């Protein structure tokens, strides 16, 4: 994410430098062309007009530079804010994962305990069923003995 924003900022800076260099070259070319095509006796008014035009162009370029610098600073602040938000989101995500891990661990422990209790109850039930079966056999034997004694 940081690389994309840095690339945009770098492109803006490069474009600004190109514009400044272009304006300088154009101003130099205009001045040189003006000097070459004019006669030796150039009137002061024409020089003042050229100087005024160059001054306006310089002022416009200065304004563009300030605007681009402000935009660059704004983008850097936005980048810092987004990086901070990302860091906060990652921290929150990590905390949630830890909390969920603790919940899963607790539930797994409860499940193991329930399984252990269920197994113990099944063993007790099997033991009780065996005792019941034995008691039923003993009662049947006892009834058989009683029936024999009565018949004798």
Secondary structure, 3 states (H helix, E strand, C coil): CHHHHHHHHHHHHHHHHHHHHHHHHHHHHHHHHHHHHCCCCCCHHHHHHHHHHHHHHHHHHHHHHHHHHHHHHHHHHHHHHHHHHHHHHHHHHHHHHHHHHHHHHHHHHHHHHHHHHHHHHHHHHHHHHHHHHHHHHHHHHHHHHHHHHHHC
